[in-house]
Amino acid sequence: MLENHLYLTPRQIVAELDKYIIGQHEAKRNVAIALRNRWRRMNAKADMRSEIVPNNILMIGSTGVGKTEIARRLAKIADAPFVKVEASKFTEVGYVGRDVESMVRDLVEQSVSLVKTQQKEKVKAKAMEVVEDVILDALIPPIQDDNNPDARLNEATRERFREKLRNGELEERKIEIHVEHDAGSNVGVIGGSVDEISMMNIQEMISNMVPRKSKKRKLPIAEARKILLEEEAAKLIDMDEVKAMAIQKAQDSGIIFIDEIDKIASSNRSGGGPDVSREGVQRDLLPIVEGSAVNTKYGVIHTDHILFIAAGAFHISKPSDLIPEFQGRFPIRVELNSLTQDDFYHILKAPKNALTKQYQALLASEGVELTFQDEALSEIASIAFQINSEIENIGARRLHTVMSHLLNEFLFDVPDLIPVNSKLVVNAEMVQSKLAGLLNNRDLSQYIL
């Protein structure tokens, strides 16, 4: 996670995004401004702070051009709770309010998880001291009676083992510990429907009433330490404080990414049928995006300052097919460019998480060194671009298919036929040979993701 992320300038945010995403400079600029505006709002005068609303963003572009990746990386840069939903899923179960509100509840869950992790990190040192004593007690039970002649020897032995513990010399030794777990709190309701938030409250109430159980487990010290550290850290943090901080964090810095927004655009305003359902979904989403209060099991969250980023291909419909009120809540519109062959080449080579680097890491775990010649990367990019042009354009996702087809034989043969310390070099000739079938076979449906 980036340090001082709140103080990154828009240019610095774009530079961070550039490490993972090729091209799409206009989209990066707009999300960078939106993120910096978060910091600007929090530092504005108090009387204006609540009046400054986020400029939600509508990204328009075909699949695989980087829409989701931009939003996800932005959330990581901001250390912000992030949720991705598909607008089309709301049509599957009808357009009732509780369905669209679920994305806000998911955001709060993410926020609680983030804050809890941060708080546990703060108490980690103190928890580690407690855990060390628990492990020592399991290895060498202490003698409490000072008059016992063996007490001094016992204490000296414990100190020697404490040193061994800290040096990692006892990681494989097994000890018996008590592990706490929740008693089952699954609840069913007979004779009447209960809404989602009420059901969550009932389950939490019953969970709090039923005492936690513990059972003995014999585990290696390395594994026992992780479990005990989690338990002790949880005891040291104040969950009420965590909930309050999480709600605030979700409200001030939460990001909700609504994908496939074009699937709920109505192409026929005067008609009925599916278009009525699509408009219904938009009208249910509208109050969430405009700003409303949503009940969650952690408390009420106000959505006024959550940043919403919507995205869609808009192949069949167009942004103007969305209802006017909904369009008005996404004032920033960015059209993402289709990826070129040169983009594919750079996607394979430049990003920190490039596919080539992922495959190199996979094979390095088996002691095999994998390298790609520049000409090979150009050839892979050319083939992926050609298939996209001739069959179906699925953007950068096509590279996953092509790379898998190219390297699956190596992945299968390691380590049986390709031993440890081997070096594999992918050159242009190998690429042409292994991927010839992809280009020669016109029926490529099996390769479309």
N, C-alpha and C positions, 0 to 999 in steps of 0.2 A: 504494500500500500504506500502511496506517495505521502511524504511528510509535507506539512503545511499546504495541503491541497486547497484549503479555502482561500489561500493567497495567490494561487496561480492566476496569471493574467490570461486573457483569451489566446494570445499567441502561444503561451506555454501549454495551454490545454490542447491546442491544435497540434503542437509538437509531440505531445504524449499520444494523441490519437494516431499521428503519423507512424508511430512505431508499430502499430498493429493493422492499420487500414490504409490501403493504397488509393490515392485519388480522392474524389468527392470533397473537394476543398470548400465548396460553398456550404454543404451540409455541416462540415466540421466547424466552420466559422460561426454558423448560427447556433449550434448546440454549445459552443464555447462561450458565446455571449450570454446564452440562457443560464449557463452554470455560473458565470461571473456575476450575473445579476442577482443570484441568490445571496452572494456575499455583500453586494451593494445594498440590497434591501435590508439585510440584518444590521447594516451599519448606517442606515438612513435615520433621519430624525424620527423619534418615537411616534409622533402624530401622523407621519406619512407612511410608516412601516406597513400598517395593515391595509393601506390603500393601494400599495404597489402590487399588482397581480402579475403572475408569470406570463410570458408570451409563449403559449403552447405552439408546438411545431407540427406541421403536416409534411411528411416525407413521401414523395412520389417517385416510384422507380420499380423496375421489374425485379423478380426474385434473384437473390444472390449477389446484389450490388453493394451490400454493406449496411443496410438500414438498421437491422437488429444489432449488428456488431457495434455500430456507432453509439447506439443508446446504451448497450451493456457496458462498453468501455467507459463511457461518460460516467455511469453510476460508480464504477470502480475508482475512477479518478477522484470523484467527489466523496468517496467513502459513504455513499448514500444508499438507503434501502431502495431496491429496484424490483419491479414486477413486470413480467411480460404476459400479456393475454391476447387471445385471438378474438376479435370482435364477432367473428362468425359463430363462435361457440355459444354465444348468448341466444342465437336463433334456435339452437337445438332443443333447449328446454323451455322455450317461451321467453317473453320479455318482461318478466316480473322484476320488481325493484331489487329484491334480495340477491338475484343473480349478478347484476352489474355491481352491486355493493361488495360482492365477494372479493373483487380485485383490490379494494381498499383494505379489507380485512387481511388479505394476503400480504399487502404492503406493511401493515402494522406488525404482522408475524415476522417478516424479514427484519424490520426495525428492532423488534425485541431481541431477535437473535444477534444482530450486530452489537447492540448496546450490552447485552449480557456477556458476549465475548470480550468486549473492551473492559468491562468491570471485572471480569474474572482475571484478565491479564494484570490488572492493578493489584489484586490480592494474591497473585500467584506465589510470590516469595513467602508470604506468611503461611499460605496453604501448604507450601512445600515443606516448611519446618514441621508442621503438624503431621504430614504424611510420612516424613522421615521417622518420626517417633513411633508412629503406628507400625511401620515396617520393622523397626528395631524391636518393638514389643513382641511382634510375632516371631522374630528370629531368636532374641535373647530376652525372655520375660524379666522385667526388673524385680529386684528384691526391695520391698518397701521398708523392711525392718532394719534400722541402722545398727541395731545391736547384733544382728546376724554377722558372724565372722566372714561369711562369703560375700557380704554386700560390696566391699571394696573391690574384690576380684570381679564381681558381676559388673560393676560400673566400668572398670578398666576394659573388660571384654566388650561391653556395649560400645565404648569409644573406638576400639579397634574396628569393630564391625561398621560403625558409623563412617569411618574413614574409607573402608572398603566399598560401602554403598556409594559414597560421593565419587569414588574413582571408577565406578561402574564395574566392579569385579564380581558382583553377586547377581547380575541381571537375570541369569538363567535359573537361579535357585528358586524353588517353589515355596510359597508360604500360604497359610490359610487366613482368609480375611472375611469379614462380614460385608456383604454387598446389599445396599438398600434398593428396593424396587417398589413401584406402585402396585397396590392391590387393584385388581380389575375394576374399572368403573364404567363399563359399557352400559348404557341405559337405553331402554326402548320405551316408547309411549303407546299405550293402547287407547283407542276410543277418542280420536281427535288429532288434528295435525298441530305440530309445534314448529314455529319458525326456527331458522338456523341459529340465530343469536340466542334465543331462549334455550335451545338444546345445549349450546356450548356452556351457558351459565349453569344449567342443571348439572351437566357432567363435571364442571369444575367444582361446584358446591359439594357434590357427592365425593369427588376425589379428595377434597380437603377434610371431609368428615371421616373417611376411612383411613385408619392409621397405616403408615408405610411399613412394609414388611422387610425383613432382611434374611438373607440365607448365607450359609458358609460356602465359600468357593476356594479351591486350591489352585493358585495361579503363579506363574513366574513373576518375579519381583518387577520386571520391566512392565508387564501388563497390569499388575496390581497397582503400581504407582499411578498409571494413567486413570484408572477407575477411582482410586482414592482421591487423587488430585481434583478430579471433576466434582466429587461429592463435597470435599472440604471447601473448594472455591464457591460452590453453590450456597453453602452455609454462611459464608462470609459476606456475600453480597446482599444488598437490600432490594428485594424484588419489587417493592412498592416504588422505590426510586427508579429502578430499571424501567418499569411500566411508564412512569411519568416522562422519563427521558426519551423513551422510545416513541411515545405519542408525539412529543415535541419534534423529534428528529424526522419522523415520517411527515409531519405537517410542513416543516420548514425546508426539508431537503429531499423528500421522497420523489421518485420518478416512476411513472406508470407508462409503459410502452404498449400501445394498443395496435396490434398488427392486423392485417387484412381488413382495414377499415373500409376499403372499397367494396367488400362483400355485403355491407349493410347499406350501401348507397342505393337509392330508389331511382331506377331508370324511367319509371312511368308514374308520375305524380298523381294522375287522375285514375289510375287503375287500382285494382284490388289485389287479392292473392298474396304472394310472397312479399310484394312491395309494402303492404300494410305492416307486415311483421318487421321488415327492415326499418321502416320509419319508427315503429314502436321501440326498437332497440336504441335508435338514436335519441329518442325522447327520454328514454330511461337513463341513458348515459349523460344527457345534457346537464341535469342538476349536479351530478358528480363532478363534471368538468368545470361547471360554472362556480361551484363552491357550495357545499352542503355539509351537514353534520351526519356522520355515519357511526352507528353503535358497533363497538367491537367488544370482545371479552376483556380487553385491557382498559376500556373507557371510550369516551366519545372522541372522534377525530374529525377535524374540520379540513375539507379538501381544497379550500380557497387558494393555497399557495403550493400545492403539489404541482410538479411539472408534468404535463401530459404530452407525450410524443406519439402521434398517430402515423401509421404508414400503410401504404397500399400500392399495388401495381397499377390500378386504374386502367386496365386493358380494355374492359368492356364499358364500365361506367367512367365518370369523370368527377373531380372534386365538386363541381357545381351541382351534381346530383344529390349531394348531401343536403339535408334541410338547412335553410339559411341560418337558423339560430346555432346549429352545430358548427357550420362553417365559420361563423363569427368567433367561436372559441378557439380557433386555430389560425391566428393571424399571420404566422410565419410559414410560408410554403416554400419548400425546397425540392427541386427536381434533381434526382440523382442520375448520373450518366451511366449508360451501358458500358460494360467493361470491354476494353480493347485487348488485342493480342499482347501488346506491350504491357498493359496492366496485369495480365495473367503472369507474364514473365516476372514482373516485380513482386507480385503476390507470392510466387514460389520462392523468391530470393530474400526479400527485404524484411518482412515483419518478424517480430520476436517469436511469434507463434506459427511461423510459416510451416506448411505441410512437410517440406523437405526436412526441416529441423525436428519435426515431430517423429518422422520415420527414422532419422538419425538417432534420436534418443531411444526409440524402441529397440533398435538393433544394438546400440551401445550397451544396453542392459544385458545383452547376451555376449558382450565382448567382441562384437563385429563392427568394424568401422565402415560407414557408408558415406560416399562422396558423390556429388553431382557435378559433371562438367557443365560449363556455361552453355555450350551448344545443345546439351541434353535438355536443359531448362527451356531454351528457346523452342526446341522441338515439341516438348510437352505442352507449352503454351500455345503453339500453333495448332496442335491436334485438338486440344480442348476448345479453342476458339472456333475451329472448323466444325466440330460436332455441334456446338451451340448454334452456329449459323445455319446448319443444314437440317437439324432435327428439332430441337426445342431449346430455347435460351434459358438456362437455369443459373446463369452467372457463374460466380466463383465455385459454386457447389460442384460444377462439372469437374473441377480439378481433383476432388475427392475420388470420383469414379475412375478417372484416368490414372491417378497415382496408385490406387488400389490394384487396378488391372496390371500396372507395370511392375509392382513390387510384391504382389501376393506370393509368387513362386519363391522369392527369397525368404519371406516371412515363414513359409511352410518348411523350407529346407533347413533353416537354422533351428537348433544346433546339430541336427542329425547328419546332414550332408555338408553343411558349411560350418566348420569348427570355430572355436574361440580364437581370437587374434587374427581372423581373416579380414581382408580389405576388399570391399565391393565398390567398383567405380561404375557409375551410370553414365554412358556416353550417348551421343546422338544415334549411332548405329543400333545400339541396344534398344533405345526408345522406338525407333522406326520398326525394328524387328518384332518387338513384343506388342506394339500397338497397331500393327498393320491391319489386324482383324477388325479393329474398331472402325477404321476408315473404309475398309472394303465392304463390310457388311452394312447394307442399307437399312436392315431391320434392327435398329439400335434400341428398341423399346426396353430391352432388359437392362440397358445401362443408364436409363433415365431415372434419376433419383425421385 
